[in-house]
Amino acid sequence: MYGEGSSVPQNSARMIELLTEAANDGYHFAQYRLAKAYLDGEGVPGRADPALGIPDPAQAVTWFTRAADAGNLDAALELAGLYADPNSGLHENPAEQLRLTQMAVDAGLPSAIAALGVLYETGRGVERQPARAAALYIEALETGKVRSKTCARARRSIGNTTPPSPSRTRSAPAASTTAVPTGSSAPAPARPPSSSSAADAPSAPRSTAKAGGPRPAAGRAPPPAVKPADSLSGMPGYRATPPATPARLWTFPTAPV
């Protein structure tokens, strides 16, 4: 009331006085509120009051510790976070951070389960165990009370260690073979072209040009000359060259008109 000025004038000194009395009587809620006031000036105008010694991190740690030991889980996590924050002004204490976090985990606090996963992931206060960290992230996520972003680390950790799915593994295709039926012979290789007829050779295109006709296109070799067959060279009267005298042309008389 005095801190918020509800129904009474705001009075930071009176607020600290009442909280201190209740904290000394063992009320962990008062201990937690007093620790917050000393840590960041909660309930104090301007978040600071030199006359009251606020802020005072050392006093905050004292009251956070007493509240945590009394069973205040918020105080346990708050203090564990301070030990992990290099800007808090506190000396690092991984062992105390682990003790406070485990205390909240034992009480079933979902955010504490995720925080313990961070410790196992980074190896702070414990031996680094990524698999254990992943399991804790998943456990915290399954409560439905933590953000999915917190457990994204678990998915990355599992993805780095999970072997690829067998369905995604493709084997090399087997070599293609042609089976030959039993009792049948394999196909004979193709016969090379006969040297006696260059027109049948597949490497040289067949020319259809006649004597005296147009020459083959530029860049294309002319067809080789066809040699007479050996069966004709032995015949009587065979001449390899045509006769010098042109062949006689026959004419037929026409009927008179």
TAUR-V601032 format. One record per residue. N is the residue number from 0. OMEGA is omega as a letter, one per 40 degrees, with the letter a starting at -180 (NA if undefined). D_LAST is the distance of its C-alpha to the last C-alpha in Angstrom with 1 decimal. Layout:
N|OMEGA|D_LAST  N|OMEGA|D_LAST
This chain:
0|a|149.1  1|i|150.6  2|a|147.4  3|a|145.2  4|a|147.8  5|i|147.4  6|i|150.4  7|i|152.4  8|i|152.0  9|a|149.9  10|a|152.3  11|a|150.8  12|i|154.3  13|i|155.3  14|a|152.1  15|i|152.6  16|a|156.2  17|i|155.4  18|a|152.6  19|i|154.8  20|a|157.5  21|i|155.1  22|i|153.5  23|i|156.8  24|i|157.5  25|i|154.5  26|a|151.9  27|i|148.6  28|i|146.8  29|i|149.3  30|a|148.9  31|i|145.1  32|i|145.4  33|i|148.0  34|i|145.7  35|i|142.9  36|i|145.1  37|a|146.2  38|a|142.7  39|i|140.7  40|i|143.2  41|a|142.1  42|a|144.1  43|i|145.4  44|a|144.3  45|i|142.2  46|i|142.0  47|i|144.9  48|a|148.7  49|a|150.6  50|i|153.9  51|a|153.0  52|a|151.4  53|e|147.9  54|i|145.5  55|a|147.1  56|a|144.7  57|i|147.6  58|i|149.3  59|i|146.0  60|a|145.5  61|a|149.0  62|i|148.5  63|a|145.0  64|i|146.4  65|i|149.3  66|i|147.0  67|i|144.5  68|i|147.4  69|i|148.5  70|i|145.2  71|a|143.3  72|i|139.7  73|i|138.5  74|i|141.1  75|a|140.0  76|i|136.4  77|a|137.3  78|i|139.5  79|i|136.9  80|i|134.4  81|i|136.9  82|i|137.2  83|a|133.5  84|a|133.1  85|a|133.7  86|a|134.4  87|a|137.2  88|i|139.9  89|i|140.9  90|i|141.0  91|i|138.4  92|a|139.8  93|a|137.0  94|i|139.6  95|i|141.1  96|i|137.6  97|a|136.7  98|a|140.0  99|i|139.6  100|i|135.9  101|i|136.8  102|i|139.6  103|i|137.2  104|i|134.7  105|i|137.4  106|i|138.0  107|a|134.3  108|a|133.3  109|a|129.4  110|i|129.4  111|i|131.8  112|i|129.5  113|i|126.7  114|i|129.1  115|i|130.1  116|i|126.4  117|a|126.3  118|i|129.3  119|i|127.6  120|a|124.3  121|a|126.0  122|a|128.7  123|a|131.5  124|i|134.8  125|i|133.0  126|a|130.7  127|a|127.1  128|a|125.3  129|a|121.9  130|i|121.5  131|i|124.9  132|i|124.0  133|i|120.8  134|i|122.7  135|i|125.2  136|a|122.5  137|i|120.9  138|i|124.3  139|a|125.0  140|a|121.6  141|i|122.0  142|a|125.1  143|a|123.0  144|i|125.6  145|a|124.0  146|i|120.8  147|i|117.7  148|i|117.4  149|a|120.5  150|i|118.9  151|i|115.7  152|i|117.4  153|a|117.7  154|i|114.0  155|a|113.2  156|i|115.8  157|a|114.4  158|a|110.8  159|a|111.7  160|a|113.1  161|i|111.0  162|a|108.4  163|a|104.8  164|i|103.8  165|a|102.1  166|a|99.4  167|a|98.5  168|a|98.3  169|i|94.7  170|a|94.1  171|i|91.2  172|a|88.2  173|a|88.1  174|a|85.4  175|i|82.3  176|i|81.9  177|a|79.3  178|i|80.8  179|a|79.3  180|i|79.9  181|i|82.1  182|i|80.3  183|a|77.1  184|i|76.3  185|i|75.7  186|a|72.0  187|i|70.8  188|a|70.1  189|a|66.5  190|i|65.0  191|i|64.2  192|a|60.6  193|i|59.3  194|a|59.3  195|a|56.2  196|a|53.9  197|a|54.5  198|a|51.9  199|a|54.3  200|a|57.3  201|a|58.5  202|a|59.9  203|i|56.6  204|a|53.7  205|a|50.4  206|i|47.7  207|a|44.1  208|i|42.9  209|i|40.1  210|i|39.8  211|a|39.0  212|a|39.7  213|a|42.6  214|i|46.0  215|a|48.7  216|a|50.8  217|a|53.8  218|i|56.9  219|a|55.1  220|i|55.1  221|i|51.8  222|i|51.3  223|a|52.6  224|a|50.3  225|i|49.6  226|i|50.9  227|i|49.4  228|a|51.1  229|a|53.7  230|i|52.1  231|a|49.0  232|a|51.0  233|a|52.3  234|a|49.1  235|i|48.0  236|a|45.3  237|i|45.6  238|a|45.2  239|a|46.6  240|i|44.2  241|i|40.4  242|a|38.9  243|a|38.6  244|i|35.1  245|a|32.5  246|a|30.6  247|i|27.3  248|i|24.1  249|i|21.6  250|a|17.9  251|i|15.2  252|i|12.1  253|a|8.8  254|i|6.4  255|a|3.7  256|NA|0.0
